[in-house]
């Protein structure tokens, strides 16, 4: 994830790279912990801003096959002594928007997505950007 963002022109130590990597790791960890179905994987999709934009949105989508296990629509801070429960709160504070919906691309399950605003145009982009469907 971080390597792809750097290839798109968001250096490793940039805000968009660090924030996107943190959010992606949280959503992927939740898919492993709460969305796992034996014999099924989860899918991560990273979508770059439209080429040529001076500001845009990086979108992360993490899909799994457990439609019945959906995160709460509003994330709250965990108790100071809690060992878990901070991940989606961090996502809600760092992302411009985030939500959960039906699995993208069909099939059973759900997709949790988050969008991160970028303030500057990336300096160089490798490969074509992908655009959200719908």
JOMOVEN-V507539 format. One record per residue. N is the residue number from 0. RES is the residue in one letter. PHI is phi as a letter, one per 40 degrees, with the letter a starting at -180 (999 if undefined). OMEGA is omega as a letter, one per 30 degrees, with the letter a starting at -180 (* if undefined). D_FIRST is the distance of its C-alpha to the first C-alpha in Angstrom with 2 decimals. Layout:
n->[N N]
res->[RES RES]
phi->[PHI PHI]
omega->[OMEGA OMEGA]
d_first->[D_FIRST D_FIRST]
This chain:
n->[0 1 2 3 4 5 6 7 8 9 10 11 12 13 14 15 16 17 18 19 20 21 22 23 24 25 26 27 28 29 30 31 32 33 34 35 36 37 38 39 40 41 42 43 44 45 46 47 48 49 50 51 52 53 54 55 56 57 58 59 60 61 62 63 64 65 66 67 68 69 70 71 72 73 74 75 76 77 78 79 80 81 82 83 84 85 86 87 88 89 90 91 92 93 94 95 96 97 98 99 100 101 102 103 104 105 106 107 108 109 110 111 112 113 114 115 116 117 118 119 120 121 122 123 124 125 126 127 128 129 130 131 132 133]
res->[X X X X X X X X X X X X X X X X X X X X X X X X X X X X X X X X X X X X X X X X X X X X X X X X X X X X X X X X X X X X X X X X X X X X X X X X X X X X X X X X X X X X X X X X X X X X X X X X X X X X X X X X X X X X X X X X X X X X X X X X X X X X X X X X X X X X X X]
phi->[999 c c c c c c c h b d d c c d d c c c c c c c c c c c c c c c c c b b c b d g b b b b b b b b c c c d g c c a a b c b b b b b b c b c c b b c c c b c b c c c d c c c b h c d c c c d c c c c c a a a b a d d c g g g c h b b b b a b b c b c b c c c a b b g c c b b c c g]
omega->[a l l l l l l l l a a a l l l a a a l l l a l a l a l l l l l a a a a l a l l l l a l l l a a l l a l l l l a a l a l l l a l a a a a l a l l a l a l l l l a a l l l l a a a l l l a a a a l l l a l a l a l l l a a l a l l a l l a l l a a l l a a a l l a l l a a l l *]
d_first->[0.00 3.78 5.39 5.22 6.29 8.66 9.89 10.68 12.68 11.13 11.83 10.26 13.30 13.46 13.93 11.57 8.55 10.07 11.16 8.21 6.36 9.91 10.68 7.96 9.13 12.60 12.66 11.42 14.02 16.56 16.14 16.83 19.64 21.30 20.37 20.91 23.64 24.83 23.95 21.24 17.47 15.08 12.81 9.48 9.54 7.82 10.84 11.59 14.97 17.91 18.56 21.26 20.88 21.47 19.81 17.70 15.38 11.68 11.88 9.96 12.14 12.53 15.71 18.04 21.69 23.46 24.87 27.44 25.11 23.92 22.88 25.54 25.36 25.83 24.21 26.56 26.32 27.08 30.26 30.04 30.93 28.65 26.27 23.84 23.40 21.47 18.00 18.87 21.08 18.27 16.35 19.69 20.26 16.98 16.32 18.82 19.30 18.27 20.22 20.66 22.32 23.15 20.58 19.30 20.66 23.55 24.29 24.91 22.72 20.82 17.71 16.58 14.91 14.30 14.54 13.88 16.41 15.91 19.11 18.90 18.33 15.54 17.48 16.19 14.24 13.51 14.13 15.53 14.08 14.38 16.77 17.42 20.41 23.13]
